[in-house]
Amino acid sequence: MLASIANLSIANQFLIAASVVVFGLMAAVSFYTASQVEQSALKAAGSAGAARMQTSIAPLIRRGAGDAFLFDDQFRRDINSLVGQGPKGQRITNVKIWLADGTAVFSVKAENAGGAVMFDELKAALAGETIVSRTIEEKHGYSQVEKDEALLEIYAPLLINVDGRVILAGEIYLESNMLEEQISRSRAISMIAVFLVSVPMLSLLYLIVRRSGRVIDEQRQTLRESLRNAIDLSIENNRLRVMADNARVEAGKLNERILDQIGADLHDGSLQVLTLVKLRLSDLLSADDLPQSTRSALGKLLDLVSMTLEELRNLSAGLILPELEHVCVREAIELALKRYFEITGCDVRLEVGDDIDLRVHDLSICLYRFVLEGLMNSFRHARGNRQMVRCVFIRGRLYVSVADFGARQVLSSAKEVNRARLGKVSQKRRIRSFGGRMRYFPRPTGSIAVAILPINV
């Protein structure tokens, strides 16, 4: 049942819950009102019964010899004349008289006469109080008719001596039809009143909740559509991101191949031509019959060709890649340091973590270029500084740093400034092509270039 209720709309769930609460409260209010009416009616009946005892029964009691009370035939006839009197539904059906010790000395129906019994209601009446009870709670002997009709019992002082002590207590039985009618009428009126108030209130609240429920359903549908669109966009974005990553990696591969091809073309083409030109100029300068002005011009031209040839050789050496197909990251960095030593003749300190065993061809090329470019920049602009390369793997990220220690780099010309800027840009592009980032930290005693690459192990 709870599952069925949970599947209902918010408005219907509210209607069920509110109906249970309101009608439960209605029943509670009606029973409380009936209880209060019953208490009030009992008190009124008790006061009226005590007054009837004092006005109708007490004057009939006569004393005999020795202050004994006479409950003779005359007294019985007088009392019997009172039975059946009163308004309909409140007539007297029986009269009992009790002594101070609990002895029943008189009863219209002559039951239990002469028997001594003491109970709470009688004690209260002998103490001067008026008590109203019902025959449904058996306190002493009752006839079957009295039990079935649930009559009212009124206990009250009947005679009081000069000391203020009750010497006789009276008990009269009254019909309770009118009281029951009053209680039923009060319960019905209270239930009708609560119903008439509750139904419009519930109807108004139901309409409000139903309207709010429709708004919530519409918003829920809108949110579901937005969520569906967001999921579709997320899937499309992931697809485009994967495509962009693949395109970036392919572009990096193509760029490295182009650089390698450029280096090979320079080495096999332009460098050989310039070498032949240098040899030819050297042959011309070795002739003995050259004028001094021609010899001087040829010498300057030879120096220029030699300088150009050296620059092209350096460029070609940096562009041509070694065999990096099956090497790990550590071996790629070691190859970069070896190539740097071949070009410059300078040793570099290397620190690599023992837990690094990555074999990704494109990543090896990227780190080879990054380390070699960083070392060459340091060699060109801070020659004489001590150099160190460090590689560590921490929390899913690979950190590769190229540092030099000694003197701060000094760029003497605009050409060197532009060349250094282009070198840093190319390094950053290589690192970004793998989803990483590069940081450069110039210091008074050198510089540090750090590449941070995310690695999915």
KEFIVO-913618 format. One record per residue: y, x, z of N, C-alpha, C in turn. Coordinates in pm, whole numbers, padded with zeros to 5 digits, always signed. Atoms other than C-alpha are relative to their C-alpha. Example, Ala and Ser with C-alpha at 12.3 -4.5 7.8 and 13.67 -1.06 7.14 Angstrom:
2
-00119+00089+00000-00450+01230+00780+00120+00090+00000
-00119-00082-00006-00106+01367+00714+00109-00077+00073
***
This chain:
457
-00120+00082+00000+00000+00000+00000+00126+00086+00000
-00115-00091-00002+00235+00285+00080+00023+00064-00136
-00016-00056+00135+00163+00438-00260+00061-00101-00095
-00057+00104+00086+00241+00106-00428+00148-00018+00029
-00142+00013-00035+00569+00078-00236+00079+00119-00052
-00071-00120+00047+00659+00438-00328+00026-00005-00149
-00020+00010+00145+00622+00349-00696+00105-00102-00040
-00102+00100+00030+00874+00066-00669+00137+00066-00016
-00136-00050+00014+01242+00106-00751+00066+00011+00136
-00072-00019-00127+01491+00208-00484+00048-00134+00055
-00050+00131-00045+01636-00146-00472-00111-00083+00063
+00112+00077-00056+01295-00306-00414-00050+00062+00131
+00038-00066-00126+01204-00046-00151+00099-00036+00111
-00101+00038-00100+01534-00120+00026-00019-00145+00043
+00016+00141-00034+01471-00495+00006-00117-00020+00096
+00117+00014-00088+01126-00461+00165+00031+00054+00139
-00031-00061-00130+01246-00225+00441+00102-00083+00076
-00105+00078-00068+01559-00428+00515-00054-00135+00046
+00056+00129-00040+01362-00755+00521-00084+00014+00127
+00082-00022-00119+01114-00614+00771+00088+00021+00123
-00087-00029-00114+01393-00480+00993+00078-00124+00042
-00087+00113-00033+01621-00784+00970-00080-00115+00059
+00077+00112-00051+01353-01046+01015-00071+00035+00132
+00051-00042-00130+01197-00844+01295+00105-00017+00109
-00109+00020-00096+01535-00837+01467+00027-00148+00022
-00021+00144-00015+01570-01208+01397-00100-00059+00098
+00101+00050-00093+01243-01279+01574+00029+00046+00142
-00030-00052-00133+01342-01054+01864+00117-00074+00063
-00117+00072-00053+01682-01225+01899-00037-00142+00040
+00037+00138-00031+01525-01569+01886-00080-00007+00130
+00078+00001-00124+01271-01486+02157+00085+00038+00121
-00088-00036-00111+01538-01319+02367+00088-00118+00039
-00084+00118-00028+01762-01624+02333-00080-00108+00071
+00084+00101-00065+01474-01855+02421-00029+00039+00144
+00025-00044-00136+01398-01640+02726+00121-00023+00090
-00121+00024-00080+01759-01658+02841+00020-00149+00027
-00014+00145-00021+01767-02034+02787-00100-00048+00104
+00102+00039-00097+01441-02067+02981+00041+00039+00140
-00044-00043-00133+01579-01865+03270+00111-00090+00053
-00111+00088-00042+01897-02073+03275-00051-00139+00036
+00053+00133-00028+01699-02397+03256-00078-00002+00131
+00076-00008-00126+01468-02285+03537+00093+00003+00120
-00095-00005-00111+01764-02200+03758+00065-00137+00024
-00062+00133-00015+01927-02536+03684-00099-00100+00058
+00102+00091-00054+01600-02717+03747-00025+00027+00149
+00020-00034-00140+01555-02527+04074+00112-00055+00087
-00113+00053-00078+01903-02619+04195-00008-00152+00011
+00011+00147-00004+01851-02983+04095-00116-00044+00088
+00115+00036-00082+01505-02991+04257+00029+00018+00148
-00034-00021-00141+01635-02841+04583+00094-00110+00050
-00091+00108-00040+01914-03099+04587-00076-00132+00017
+00076+00124-00010+01667-03382+04526-00086-00001+00128
+00077-00007-00125+01452-03257+04815+00089-00031+00120
-00088+00020-00114+01749-03251+05050+00052-00143+00008
-00056+00136-00001+01873-03595+04947-00106-00109+00003
+00101+00107+00011+01549-03781+04885-00118+00017+00096
+00121-00020-00080+01269-03622+05089+00034+00032+00145
-00033-00041-00137+01434-03460+05395+00039-00120+00090
-00034+00113-00089+01584-03791+05525-00120-00087+00038
+00116+00083-00031+01238-03952+05518-00088+00060+00109
+00085-00066-00099+01085-03700+05761+00042-00045+00140
-00027+00046-00136+01055-03834+06115-00081+00083+00098
+00066-00076-00105+00959-03665+06439-00067-00097+00097
+00070+00080-00099+00708-03800+06689+00011+00065+00137
+00000-00057-00134+00621-03703+07044-00022+00151-00008
+00013-00146-00003+00660-03335+07126+00055+00068-00123
-00065-00054+00121+00880-03274+06816-00097+00019-00115
+00094-00007+00112+00576-03317+06592+00051-00090-00112
-00045+00076+00116+00642-03446+06241-00103-00107-00032
+00086+00113+00032+00507-03783+06141-00015-00012-00150
+00030+00018+00143+00341-03789+05800-00102-00114-00011
+00086+00117-00006+00198-04139+05835+00001-00075-00132
+00008+00081+00123+00134-04417+05586+00138-00041-00050
-00136+00037+00041+00498-04523+05592+00065+00114-00077
-00058-00117+00069+00604-04169+05496-00063+00018-00137
+00068-00016+00129+00340-04158+05222+00051-00104-00100
-00049+00103+00091+00460-04492+05081+00140+00035-00050
-00137-00036+00042+00818-04367+05081-00002+00113-00104
+00007-00112+00093+00725-04044+04907-00060-00044-00134
+00062+00047+00124+00501-04222+04656+00100-00077-00086
-00101+00071+00077+00798-04432+04560+00091+00095-00078
-00083-00098+00072+00975-04113+04453-00072+00058-00122
+00078-00057+00111+00691-03997+04226+00021-00084-00126
-00025+00068+00128+00763-04083+03864+00146-00028-00023
-00143+00023+00020+01140-04102+03919+00064+00118-00074
-00074-00105+00071+01392-03905+03720+00003-00025-00151
-00007+00018+00145+01487-03875+03352-00131+00038-00066
+00123-00026+00073+01211-03864+03092-00012+00149-00030
+00023-00143+00021+01060-03518+03071+00032+00083+00121
-00032-00073-00123+01185-03425+03423-00041-00081+00124
+00041+00086-00111+01004-03676+03642-00086+00076+00100
+00079-00059-00106+00845-03585+03976-00143-00051-00012
+00142+00038+00009+00465-03578+03959-00075+00023+00130
+00071-00027-00126+00373-03444+04304+00100+00059+00099
-00082-00054-00107+00526-03351+04639-00093+00061+00104
+00075-00067-00105+00392-03100+04891+00096+00050+00105
-00081-00048-00111+00522-03001+05234-00082+00104+00074
+00069-00112-00064+00440-02671+05403+00069+00033+00132
-00055-00049-00127+00481-02557+05763+00038+00147-00011
-00048-00139+00003+00630-02221+05853-00115+00100+00001
+00114-00092-00001+00281-02070+05900-00082-00007-00129
+00071+00010+00126+00173-02166+05545-00099-00112-00005
+00094+00112-00002-00017-02480+05639+00055-00114-00084
-00040+00114+00082-00005-02760+05383-00022-00127+00080
+00011+00116-00087+00070-03066+05593+00010-00131-00075
-00012+00125+00074+00137-03317+05317-00011+00029-00148
+00007-00003+00146+00054-03377+04954-00019-00142-00048
+00011+00136+00052+00096-03689+04751-00141-00026-00046
+00134+00018+00052-00242-03634+04592-00106+00046+00098
+00090-00029-00111-00395-03520+04924-00093+00118-00026
+00086-00116+00020-00540-03192+04789+00050+00114+00087
-00030-00118-00082-00553-02885+05011+00075-00034+00128
-00073+00034-00123-00397-03078+05302-00073+00060+00118
+00056-00064-00117-00451-02889+05624-00041+00142-00021
+00037-00138+00027-00534-02561+05456+00120+00092+00015
-00108-00099-00020-00329-02251+05543-00011+00109-00106
-00006-00105+00103-00229-02016+05264+00143+00049-00009
-00135-00057+00010+00066-01783+05222+00009+00082-00130
-00020-00071+00128+00194-01659+04883+00150+00029-00015
-00137-00053+00013+00515-01500+04755+00103-00110-00012
-00098+00107+00019+00688-01820+04643+00025-00076+00131
-00015+00069-00128+00621-01990+04975+00075+00086+00101
-00074-00089-00089+00742-01687+05167+00148-00004-00030
-00141+00005+00037+01066-01694+04969+00063-00132+00042
-00055+00130-00040+01114-02066+05032+00019-00006+00152
-00014-00002-00146+01051-02018+05407+00111+00095+00043
-00112-00090-00034+01310-01739+05393+00133-00057-00041
-00125+00066+00033+01571-01985+05264+00037+00006-00147
-00029-00009+00143+01548-01924+04887-00060-00117-00075
+00054+00102+00090+01488-02165+04603-00071+00071-00113
+00083-00069+00098+01207-02051+04370-00053-00101-00100
+00053+00084+00107+01107-02202+04035-00113+00075-00066
+00117-00062+00060+00763-02128+03890-00069-00101-00089
+00079+00087+00086+00501-02273+03654-00144-00003+00051
+00139+00013-00046+00153-02400+03728-00098+00079-00086
+00090-00082+00082+00015-02173+03453-00041+00126+00075
+00035-00113-00085+00017-01896+03717-00052-00057+00133
+00061+00065-00116-00224-02004+03986+00033+00076+00128
-00040-00059-00128-00087-01940+04337-00076-00064+00116
+00086+00070-00096-00288-02201+04527-00079-00102-00080
+00084+00094+00072-00515-02489+04440+00078-00096-00086
-00063+00094+00093-00414-02696+04134-00107-00090-00057
+00089+00088+00074-00568-02994+03968-00004+00042-00146
+00013-00037+00140-00685-02965+03611+00116-00053-00082
-00114+00059+00072-00404-03193+03492+00124+00087+00016
-00116-00086-00025-00142-02973+03657-00008+00130-00081
+00015-00122+00080-00287-02667+03485+00025-00026-00147
-00012+00029+00142-00300-02834+03146+00144-00033-00039
-00136+00041+00034+00054-02977+03159+00103+00109+00027
-00092-00109-00030+00213-02650+03284+00128-00053+00064
-00114+00061-00069+00441-02832+03529+00088+00105+00065
-00092-00087-00074+00744-02681+03698-00024-00019+00149
+00010+00002-00146+00706-02591+04065+00132+00046+00057
-00126-00037-00065+01019-02586+04278-00028+00008+00149
+00016-00025-00143+00991-02432+04624+00139+00015+00060
-00132-00006-00062+01289-02485+04855-00012-00036+00148
+00000+00038-00142+01372-02508+05228+00020-00152+00013
-00011+00146-00019+01327-02867+05351+00071-00035+00131
-00067+00019-00130+01421-02857+05721+00028+00136+00061
-00041-00124-00065+01607-02583+05908+00042-00034+00143
-00034+00028-00139+01634-02570+06289+00137+00057+00033
-00133-00042-00042+01943-02485+06487+00016+00152-00005
-00007-00147+00008+01854-02114+06478+00012+00049-00144
-00007-00040+00141+01870-02116+06100-00135+00037-00058
+00133-00032+00049+01495-02076+06064-00057-00122-00070
+00061+00109+00078+01311-02282+05804-00130-00039+00069
+00120+00048-00066+01052-02496+05973-00087-00081-00093
+00075+00071+00102+00946-02701+05671+00050+00044-00138
-00034-00033+00138+00934-02596+05305-00060-00105-00091
+00047+00103+00091+00903-02847+05026-00037+00058-00137
+00040-00039+00135+00737-02817+04686-00011-00127-00082
+00013+00116+00089+00786-03068+04406-00041+00050-00137
+00047-00029+00135+00626-03072+04063+00077-00087-00097
-00078+00075+00099+00840-03172+03766-00061+00020-00138
+00043-00013+00139+00750-03242+03405+00088+00104-00072
-00075-00107+00069+00854-02957+03173+00020-00029-00148
-00015+00033+00143+00872-03146+02843+00139+00030-00052
-00137-00021+00045+01249-03135+02825+00033+00150-00008
-00024-00145+00003+01253-02764+02911-00063+00063-00125
+00065-00054+00119+01002-02688+02636+00076-00036-00126
-00079+00041+00116+01210-02888+02389+00127+00085-00012
-00120-00082+00003+01523-02694+02488-00032+00143-00049
+00038-00136+00041+01343-02361+02447-00032+00004-00150
+00034+00004+00144+01199-02457+02107+00124-00020-00085
-00123+00022+00077+01536-02589+01991+00086+00125-00005
-00081-00124-00003+01715-02270+02102-00061+00107-00090
+00066-00099+00086+01453-02051+01930+00022-00033-00147
-00019+00040+00140+01481-02251+01607+00144+00022-00045
-00141-00016+00036+01862-02251+01614+00035+00147-00019
-00029-00144+00012+01877-01875+01674-00062+00058-00126
+00065-00052+00121+01627-01807+01394+00073-00047-00125
-00074+00051+00116+01816-02032+01153+00133+00071-00014
-00130-00068+00006+02148-01870+01246-00016+00142-00053
+00022-00137+00048+02010-01519+01198-00040-00001-00147
+00043+00009+00140+01845-01627+00872+00119-00024-00092
-00117+00032+00083+02169-01778+00739+00096+00118-00010
-00085-00118+00006+02355-01458+00827-00068+00112-00077
+00072-00115+00056+02083-01220+00710-00018-00012-00151
+00029+00014+00143+02007-01367+00368+00119+00038-00087
-00113-00046+00082+02362-01334+00225+00026+00151+00013
-00023-00143-00019+02396-00989+00381-00103+00082-00078
+00104-00071+00074+02061-00878+00238+00022-00012-00151
-00024+00018+00144+02149-01026-00101+00111+00090-00048
-00111-00086+00040+02482-00843-00111-00040+00147+00000
+00045-00139-00006+02327-00515+00002-00100+00032-00111
+00097-00021+00108+02044-00559-00248+00070+00022-00133
-00074-00016+00126+02291-00604-00533+00069+00136-00006
-00068-00132-00002+02484-00294-00422-00102+00112-00023
+00102-00105+00015+02167-00086-00387-00060-00003-00140
+00056+00010+00135+02033-00218-00717+00094+00064-00102
-00097-00062+00092+02354-00120-00895+00000+00152+00018
+00006-00145-00025+02345+00222-00726-00129+00059-00054
+00127-00048+00052+01977+00253-00818+00004+00017-00152
-00013-00015+00145+02061+00192-01183+00080+00123-00036
-00081-00120+00026+02330+00458-01168-00084+00125+00024
+00085-00116-00030+02082+00697-01005-00105+00020-00109
+00098-00011+00108+01819+00617-01270+00063+00058-00126
-00068-00054+00118+02072+00682-01545+00031+00148+00017
-00028-00142-00025+02179+01008-01384-00129+00083-00002
+00127-00071+00002+01814+01104-01334-00048+00022-00144
+00039-00015+00139+01745+01036-01701+00086+00105-00070
-00090-00101+00059+02053+01239-01796-00039+00139+00044
+00042-00131-00050+01939+01523-01572-00129+00046-00065
+00125-00038+00066+01592+01514-01723+00026+00047-00142
-00032-00043+00136+01738+01530-02072+00071+00136+00001
-00068-00130-00010+01970+01813-01964-00099+00111+00032
+00101-00101-00034+01675+01994-01807-00087+00032-00121
+00081-00023+00119+01470+01943-02121+00077+00086-00102
-00082-00080+00092+01758+02076-02332+00015+00144+00049
-00015-00135-00056+01805+02368-02093-00129+00081-00019
+00128-00071+00020+01433+02451-02115-00014+00041-00146
+00007-00035+00142+01449+02434-02494+00092+00116-00034
-00095-00109+00024+01758+02654-02495-00052+00131+00060
+00054-00121-00062+01589+02895-02255-00111+00061-00086
+00107-00051+00087+01285+02918-02479+00058+00064-00125
-00062-00055+00120+01507+02969-02783+00071+00131+00030
-00069-00124-00038+01715+03229-02597-00100+00114+00022
+00102-00104-00019+01401+03414-02492-00054+00050-00134
+00048-00040+00133+01278+03407-02850+00102+00089-00070
-00104-00081+00063+01612+03535-02976+00016+00136+00069
-00011-00128-00072+01622+03798-02700-00111+00096-00041
+00112-00085+00043+01278+03922-02795+00026+00053-00140
-00031-00044+00137+01386+03930-03159+00108+00108+00002
-00108-00100-00007+01706+04116-03064-00052+00133+00055
+00056-00124-00055+01510+04364-02851-00083+00073-00106
+00081-00063+00105+01265+04422-03134+00089+00061-00108
-00091-00052+00102+01551+04459-03379+00071+00126+00049
-00066-00117-00055+01727+04704-03146-00093+00120+00002
+00097-00110-00001+01410+04909-03105-00026+00050-00142
+00023-00041+00138+01347+04906-03479+00120+00076-00055
-00119-00071+00044+01708+05007-03538+00003+00142+00058
+00008-00134-00059+01661+05294-03293-00100+00088-00071
+00099-00079+00074+01347+05401-03471+00055+00044-00135
-00055-00032+00132+01519+05382-03809+00110+00105+00011
-00107-00098-00019+01816+05576-03676-00057+00140+00023
+00061-00131-00025+01592+05852-03544-00064+00057-00128
+00059-00047+00126+01409+05867-03878+00108+00052-00095
-00111-00043+00087+01742+05889-04062+00053+00135+00045
-00050-00129-00051+01861+06166-03832-00099+00113-00032
+00101-00101+00032+01533+06349-03879+00005+00037-00148
-00008-00027+00144+01563+06309-04257+00126+00079-00035
-00124-00074+00027+01924+06428-04252-00017+00147+00039
+00023-00139-00043+01821+06735-04052-00088+00075-00099
+00087-00067+00097+01538+06807-04295+00072+00028-00130
-00075-00022+00125+01768+06762-04595+00098+00115+00014
-00092-00112-00021+02025+06996-04444-00075+00133-00001
+00074-00125-00010+01761+07255-04367-00057+00042-00134
+00065-00035+00127+01589+07234-04704+00097+00009-00116
-00093+00001+00112+01896+07185-04920+00123+00084+00023
-00131-00064-00016+02245+07282-04806-00011+00136+00067
+00011-00129-00069+02134+07558-04572-00053+00109-00095
+00052-00100+00094+01934+07731-04846+00105+00041-00102
-00107-00033+00096+02224+07704-05090+00103+00091+00065
-00100-00084-00067+02468+07846-04836-00057+00137+00030
+00061-00132-00022+02222+08124-04755+00006+00085-00127
-00011-00072+00128+02209+08218-05126+00144+00043-00027
-00142-00035+00019+02590+08208-05139+00037+00117+00088
-00030-00109-00092+02608+08435-04837-00059+00132-00052
+00062-00121+00054+02362+08680-04993+00076+00050-00123
-00076-00041+00121+02556+08676-05321+00131+00065+00037
-00126-00060-00043+02882+08744-05139-00024+00138+00062
+00031-00132-00057+02719+09028-04949-00025+00103-00110
+00023-00091+00113+02603+09179-05280+00131+00039-00065
-00130-00031+00062+02954+09152-05422+00080+00096+00087
-00077-00088-00087+03105+09319-05117-00056+00142+00003
+00060-00135-00001+02862+09609-05149+00037+00084-00123
-00043-00074+00120+03007+09704-05491+00114+00096+00036
-00100-00103-00035+03223+10023-05484+00129-00013-00081
-00117+00004+00089+03465+09934-05766+00088-00121+00024
-00085+00117-00026+03623+09625-05601+00137+00041+00052
-00133-00025-00058+03996+09624-05540+00003-00044+00147
-00008+00029-00144+04105+09610-05178+00035-00145+00027
-00037+00141-00022+04263+09264-05210-00117-00092-00025
+00118+00083+00029+03949+09119-05367-00103+00015+00112
+00096-00022-00107+03731+09283-05101+00040-00078+00127
-00047+00073-00119+03951+09132-04826-00023-00150-00015
+00021+00144+00023+03933+08782-04983-00146-00036+00010
+00143+00027-00008+03559+08806-05025-00052+00010+00144
+00041-00013-00140+03522+08919-04662+00033-00127+00080
-00037+00124-00070+03713+08616-04536-00092-00115-00044
+00088+00105+00050+03505+08390-04760-00140+00012+00060
+00132-00022-00059+03186+08550-04626-00004-00044+00147
-00005+00046-00141+03295+08489-04267-00002-00151+00009
-00004+00146-00002+03373+08127-04345-00137-00059-00032
+00134+00049+00035+03034+08077-04512-00097+00023+00115
+00089-00029-00114+02858+08246-04217+00022-00099+00114
-00030+00095-00108+03038+08023-03966-00052-00140-00034
+00050+00131+00044+02958+07708-04170-00151-00006+00006
+00146-00004-00002+02597+07816-04205-00053-00011+00143
+00041+00007-00141+02571+07863-03827+00014-00141+00055
-00021+00137-00045+02718+07519-03762-00106-00093-00056
+00101+00087+00062+02480+07354-04007-00138+00025+00059
+00129-00029-00061+02184+07535-03855-00012-00066+00138
+00002+00066-00131+02280+07408-03511-00020-00151-00013
+00015+00144+00022+02318+07054-03643-00142-00034-00044
+00134+00025+00050+01989+07075-03830-00103+00015+00111
+00094-00020-00111+01809+07209-03523+00004-00117+00097
-00010+00114-00092+01941+06918-03315-00051-00130-00061
+00040+00124+00064+01852+06654-03574-00149-00008-00027
+00141+00002+00033+01499+06757-03665-00082-00019+00127
+00082+00031-00116+01245+06606-03423-00129+00079-00001
+00135-00057-00006+00934+06783-03301-00103-00113-00009
+00106+00101+00005+00602+06600-03306-00007-00070+00137
-00004+00075-00126+00646+06328-03039-00090-00122-00003
+00080+00121+00020+00381+06082-03153-00084-00034+00122
+00096+00028-00108+00136+06120-02863+00036+00072+00130
-00039-00071-00122+00337+06298-02594+00052-00100+00102
-00054+00084-00106+00435+06150-02258+00148+00036+00022
-00143-00022-00026+00788+06136-02118+00024+00142+00050
-00017-00136-00055+00744+06461-01924-00009+00103-00111
+00015-00098+00109+00623+06647-02234+00117-00007-00097
-00116+00013+00088+00911+06509-02443+00120+00074+00057
-00111-00072-00064+01164+06639-02189-00024+00151-00007
+00030-00144+00008+00987+06976-02183+00024+00054-00142
-00027-00042+00139+01005+06990-02567+00151+00011-00025
-00145-00008+00015+01380+06916-02548+00053+00130+00063
-00042-00124-00064+01424+07206-02302-00045+00122-00080
+00048-00112+00083+01213+07432-02527+00089+00017-00123
-00089-00009+00116+01425+07345-02834+00136+00053+00040
-00130-00050-00048+01740+07405-02630-00005+00150+00023
+00013-00145-00022+01610+07749-02530-00005+00075-00132
+00006-00065+00130+01533+07830-02893+00138+00010-00064
-00133+00002+00062+01888+07736-02995+00096+00091+00075
-00103-00067-00080+02087+07886-02706-00054+00121+00076
+00054-00108-00082+01849+08122-02524+00023-00020+00149
-00031+00027-00142+01938+07954-02189-00116-00077+00063
+00103+00070-00075+01683+07847-01928+00061-00118+00077
-00043+00121-00071+01708+07501-01763-00104-00033+00105
+00090+00040-00108+01562+07396-01430-00043-00144-00021
+00055+00134+00023+01333+07092-01458-00069-00050+00126
+00066+00067-00111+01230+06849-01181-00049-00137-00048
+00061+00125+00048+00989+06570-01277-00097-00049+00107
+00092+00058-00099+00807+06331-01041-00144+00003-00047
+00142-00009+00034+00429+06356-01027-00056-00134-00047
+00054+00132+00033+00386+05978-01073+00046-00050-00136
-00049+00042+00131+00545+05971-01420-00101+00041-00106
+00096-00026+00107+00283+05938-01693+00014-00109-00106
-00030+00103+00099+00448+05714-01953-00017+00058-00139
+00021-00044+00138+00338+05741-02315+00048-00110-00093
-00064+00094+00092+00581+05538-02524+00075+00084-00102
-00054-00089+00103+00669+05700-02856+00152-00013-00011
-00144+00020+00017+01014+05545-02895+00077+00046+00124
-00066-00046-00122+01102+05613-02531+00003+00153+00005
+00002-00147+00002+00997+05978-02572+00109+00054-00092
-00106-00043+00092+01229+06011-02874+00137-00019+00063
-00130+00030-00063+01515+05845-02683+00034+00106+00106
-00027-00097-00107+01481+06079-02383+00013+00141-00056
-00014-00132+00064+01433+06383-02606+00144+00017-00052
-00137-00007+00053+01764+06307-02783+00102+00006+00113
-00096+00005-00111+01941+06223-02455+00010+00134+00071
-00001-00127-00073+01837+06543-02277+00058+00111-00086
-00049-00108+00087+01902+06771-02577+00150-00013-00024
-00143+00021+00022+02242+06614-02646+00080+00036+00124
-00071-00034-00123+02341+06644-02279+00007+00150+00024
+00000-00145-00019+02238+07009-02261+00092+00070-00101
-00085-00063+00101+02415+07094-02588+00148-00024+00031
-00139+00025-00039+02737+06924-02468+00042+00094+00112
-00031-00092-00109+02723+07127-02150+00014+00144-00050
-00005-00137+00053+02656+07448-02346+00129+00024-00078
-00119-00019+00084+02945+07390-02586+00127+00005+00085
-00127+00019-00069+03208+07288-02329+00004+00064+00139
+00001-00068-00131+03098+07464-02006-00106+00110-00004
+00098-00108+00016+02910+07772-02123+00001+00089+00124
+00013-00081-00120+02780+07973-01831-00038-00079+00123
+00041+00084-00114+02713+07677-01598-00152-00005+00012
+00143+00021-00023+02372+07641-01440-00034-00145-00036
+00038+00133+00047+02184+07343-01585-00132-00043+00062
+00121+00054-00061+01921+07114-01441-00026-00139-00058
+00044+00132+00046+01725+06814-01568-00096-00056+00106
+00082+00062-00105+01572+06571-01319-00046-00137-00049
+00058+00128+00044+01341+06274-01387-00084-00058+00114
+00073+00067-00109+01221+06027-01119-00021-00147-00037
+00033+00140+00022+01064+05681-01118+00007-00073+00134
-00024+00068-00128+01192+05445-00844+00010-00150-00027
-00007+00146+00001+01119+05071-00810+00015-00057-00141
+00000+00056+00133+01048+05000-01175+00109+00052-00091
-00106-00057+00083+01334+05213-01308-00021+00151-00013
+00012-00143+00027+01323+05556-01470+00141+00061-00003
-00130-00066-00011+01617+05782-01375-00014+00141-00060
-00002-00132+00062+01684+06084-01600+00143+00051+00005
-00135-00056-00014+01982+06308-01518+00005+00140-00059
-00029-00133+00056+02129+06609-01700+00127+00049+00068
-00113-00047-00079+02359+06813-01475+00025+00147-00027
-00037-00142+00006+02548+07141-01495+00089+00030+00119
-00071-00042-00121+02696+07333-01200+00069+00134-00026
-00077-00123+00019+02964+07598-01205+00146-00032-00012
-00140+00031+00027+03300+07533-01367+00009-00134-00071
-00022+00128+00067+03447+07209-01491+00014+00021-00150
-00009-00012+00145+03421+07143-01864+00146+00000-00044
-00136-00010+00055+03735+07240-02057-00009-00018-00150
-00002+00027+00145+03794+07091-02403+00131+00056-00055
-00118-00075+00044+04030+07323-02585+00074-00063-00116
-00066+00056+00118+04109+07113-02895-00034-00148-00014
+00024+00142+00024+04130+06757-03017-00134-00021-00069
+00128+00009+00068+03826+06824-03236-00114-00001+00101
+00103-00005-00102+03616+06915-02930+00000-00128+00085
-00010+00125-00077+03747+06609-02742-00068-00113-00075
+00060+00105+00080+03648+06380-03028-00151+00017-00012
+00143-00028+00012+03310+06552-03064-00073-00037+00130
+00062+00034-00129+03236+06514-02691-00006-00152+00019
+00000+00146-00013+03336+06146-02703-00109-00062-00086
+00104+00052+00088+03109+06081-02999-00139+00029+00055
+00129-00033-00059+02824+06260-02823-00036-00096+00112
+00026+00095-00109+02858+06035-02516-00030-00139-00055
+00024+00132+00060+02878+05723-02735-00142-00008-00056
+00135+00000+00056+02556+05819-02917-00105-00003+00111
+00094+00005-00113+02382+05884-02584-00009-00141+00059
+00000+00134-00057+02489+05544-02446-00072-00098-00090
+00067+00091+00092+02371+05368-02762-00151+00017+00004
+00143-00023-00008+02031+05530-02742-00060-00065+00126
+00052+00055-00126+01988+05429-02378+00006-00153-00003
-00012+00146+00004+02115+05074-02438-00102-00064-00092
+00100+00055+00091+01868+05026-02723-00131-00029+00072
+00119+00027-00080+01597+05030-02455+00032-00086+00123
-00036+00088-00111+01781+04790-02223+00049+00073+00123
-00048-00077-00116+01910+05067-01996+00150+00018-00003
-00144-00031-00003+02251+05202-01909+00019+00147+00038
-00030-00141-00025+02413+05543-01887+00128+00011+00082
-00118-00027-00082+02661+05675-01630+00034+00148-00012
-00047-00138+00011+02872+05990-01668+00095+00027+00116
-00079-00034-00119+03020+06160-01360+00058+00141-00016
-00063-00134+00002+03266+06447-01421+00036+00043+00141
-00026-00053-00134+03308+06672-01115+00079+00129-00012
-00075-00127+00007+03526+06970-01027-00090+00120-00026
+00091-00115+00019+03217+07195-01039-00102-00027-00109
+00093+00027+00109+03051+07049-01349-00002-00147-00035
+00013+00141+00039+02922+06709-01466-00145-00042+00011
+00133+00058-00007+02625+06477-01441-00005-00121-00093
+00026+00117+00085+02495+06234-01705-00134-00058+00042
+00121+00066-00052+02241+05980-01575-00035-00117-00091
+00053+00112+00076+02026+05744-01783-00094-00079+00089
+00082+00089-00083+01870+05444-01606-00070-00097-00093
+00079+00080+00094+01588+05274-01796-00099-00088+00076
+00102+00086-00062+01388+04966-01683-00134+00020-00066
+00134-00024+00052+01016+05027-01720-00093-00109+00051
+00098+00100-00037+00760+04747-01724-00140+00063-00004
+00130-00067-00010+00445+04912-01597-00111-00104+00001
***
